[in-house]
Amino acid sequence: MSHSSNIVWHDSKVTKQERQQMNNHKSAVLWFTGLSGSGKSTVSVELEKKLYELGVHTYRLDGDNVRHGLNNNLGFSPEDRTENIRRIGEVSKLMVDAGLLTLSAFISPYREDRDKVRQILDEDEFIEIFVKASVETCEGRDPKGLYKKARAGEIKGFTGIDAPYEEPLNPELTINTDEQTVEESVSAIVHYLRDKGYLD
């Protein structure tokens, strides 16, 4: 017998649509994916600030922050990475149901894992943002000193060095942080959200 056979989903009397109406904007997941050091966290932090200034209800889920709590029992094996993203997907779905524009910033190196998150959300609720930067750029930034450790053999299975990163094939948006400033990146995302009707 499965664990879930005695569990019943309880619907709320307040719908996602009603929450969106009250907030005056749609809810969705902005899924930032890219190499370590590509600018996912930096851009998502500045975007959240900008959206807050515009009166948008947001919440930001960041890789390191989530691993401090919810996913502190997971490592960085392929299996654990997949489970990490599965859990984040489920949390993101709850956030969307709450009417929030949710900013998720995770390396999320595997296409299949990102696609699974897309599949659990309604149509147009998953906005994949590829934060593109060359390995050389990311290694040059190396904000956490992780590339240096990976090159020294202190970290095994590091994405972009000795573990794969599968670029999105058809992301909703690509931000090239080799060429675009943080301000330009934020502006491009806000423009996309307005253009597609997520924001007024």
C-alpha positions in Angstrom: 0.0 0.0 0.0 1.4 3.4 -0.9 1.8 6.1 1.6 -0.5 8.4 -0.3 -3.5 6.1 -0.5 -5.1 7.6 2.6 -4.3 11.2 1.8 -7.0 13.4 0.3 -6.3 16.9 -1.3 -8.4 19.6 0.4 -9.5 22.4 -1.8 -9.6 26.0 -0.5 -12.6 28.2 -0.8 -10.2 30.9 -2.1 -9.0 30.1 -5.6 -5.7 30.9 -7.3 -7.6 33.1 -9.7 -9.2 35.1 -6.8 -5.7 35.6 -5.2 -4.3 36.8 -8.6 -7.3 39.2 -8.9 -6.7 40.6 -5.5 -2.9 41.0 -6.3 -3.6 42.6 -9.7 -1.1 40.3 -11.4 -0.8 36.7 -12.5 1.2 34.2 -10.6 4.0 32.1 -12.2 7.4 30.6 -11.6 10.4 32.5 -13.1 12.9 29.6 -13.2 16.4 30.9 -13.4 18.8 28.2 -14.6 22.5 28.5 -15.5 26.0 27.7 -14.3 27.3 28.6 -10.9 28.4 32.2 -11.2 26.3 33.0 -14.2 24.3 35.6 -12.3 21.1 33.7 -11.3 21.0 34.9 -7.7 22.3 38.4 -8.5 19.6 39.0 -11.2 16.8 37.4 -9.2 17.6 39.5 -6.1 17.5 42.7 -8.2 14.4 41.6 -10.1 12.6 40.9 -6.8 13.5 44.4 -5.6 12.2 45.9 -8.8 8.9 43.9 -8.7 8.4 44.9 -5.1 8.7 48.5 -6.1 6.0 47.8 -8.7 3.7 46.4 -6.1 4.1 42.8 -7.2 3.7 40.0 -4.6 6.8 37.8 -4.9 8.9 35.2 -3.2 12.4 34.2 -4.1 13.7 30.6 -3.7 17.5 30.4 -4.0 19.7 27.3 -4.2 21.9 27.8 -1.2 19.0 29.2 1.0 16.8 26.1 0.3 19.7 23.7 1.0 20.0 25.3 4.5 16.6 24.1 5.4 14.1 22.2 3.3 16.8 20.2 1.4 19.6 20.1 4.0 19.5 16.3 3.8 20.5 16.3 0.1 24.0 16.2 -1.5 25.1 16.8 -5.1 24.8 13.4 -6.7 22.7 13.2 -9.8 19.9 11.6 -7.8 20.0 14.2 -5.1 20.1 17.0 -7.6 16.9 15.6 -9.2 15.2 15.3 -5.8 16.3 18.9 -4.9 14.6 20.2 -8.1 11.5 18.0 -7.6 11.0 19.5 -4.1 11.6 23.0 -5.3 9.1 22.4 -8.1 6.4 21.4 -5.6 7.2 24.3 -3.3 7.0 26.7 -6.4 3.7 25.2 -7.3 2.3 26.0 -3.9 3.7 29.6 -4.2 2.0 30.0 -7.5 -1.3 28.8 -6.0 -0.8 31.4 -3.3 -0.8 34.0 -6.1 2.9 34.9 -6.0 5.3 35.6 -8.7 8.0 33.1 -7.6 11.6 33.5 -8.5 13.5 30.2 -8.4 17.3 30.4 -8.8 18.9 27.0 -9.1 21.6 25.6 -11.4 19.2 22.8 -12.2 21.6 21.2 -14.7 19.3 18.6 -16.1 16.7 19.4 -18.8 14.5 16.5 -17.7 14.2 17.8 -14.1 13.3 21.3 -15.3 10.7 19.9 -17.7 9.1 17.9 -14.9 8.6 21.1 -13.0 7.0 22.7 -16.1 4.7 19.7 -16.3 3.3 20.0 -12.8 2.3 23.7 -13.4 -0.5 25.0 -15.5 0.2 26.3 -19.0 2.1 29.6 -19.0 3.0 29.3 -15.3 6.6 28.2 -15.9 8.9 30.8 -17.3 12.3 29.3 -18.0 15.0 32.0 -17.9 18.4 30.8 -19.1 21.1 32.9 -17.5 23.8 32.4 -20.0 27.5 33.0 -19.4 30.6 31.1 -20.5 32.4 28.8 -18.2 35.4 31.2 -18.5 33.2 34.1 -17.3 31.7 32.1 -14.4 35.1 30.9 -13.4 36.5 34.4 -13.6 33.8 35.6 -11.2 33.8 32.5 -8.9 32.0 34.4 -6.1 32.1 31.4 -3.8 35.5 30.1 -4.8 33.9 26.8 -6.0 35.6 26.7 -9.4 39.0 27.0 -7.7 38.1 24.1 -5.4 36.7 22.0 -8.3 39.9 22.6 -10.3 41.9 21.6 -7.3 39.9 18.3 -7.0 38.4 19.3 -3.7 34.9 19.2 -5.1 33.8 16.3 -7.3 30.8 16.5 -9.7 30.9 20.2 -10.1 28.6 21.5 -12.9 30.5 22.8 -15.9 33.8 21.3 -14.8 33.3 17.5 -14.3 29.5 17.3 -14.3 27.2 18.3 -17.2 25.0 21.3 -17.7 22.2 20.8 -20.2 21.3 24.2 -21.7 17.5 24.9 -22.2 16.4 24.2 -25.8 13.5 26.6 -25.8 13.6 28.9 -22.8 11.0 31.6 -22.6 13.9 34.1 -22.1 17.7 34.1 -22.4 19.7 36.6 -20.4 23.3 36.8 -21.5 25.3 38.1 -18.5 28.5 38.1 -20.5 27.0 41.0 -22.4 24.0 42.4 -20.4 24.4 44.3 -17.2 22.2 43.3 -14.2 20.0 46.4 -14.8 19.6 45.4 -18.5 18.7 41.8 -17.5 16.1 43.0 -15.0 14.6 45.4 -17.5 14.4 42.6 -20.1 12.5 40.3 -17.7 10.1 43.0 -16.6 9.4 43.9 -20.2 8.7 40.2 -20.9 6.3 40.0 -18.0 4.4 43.1 -19.1 4.4 42.0 -22.8 3.0 38.6 -21.9 0.3 40.0 -19.6 1.7 38.7 -16.2 1.9 42.3 -15.0 -0.4 45.3 -15.9 
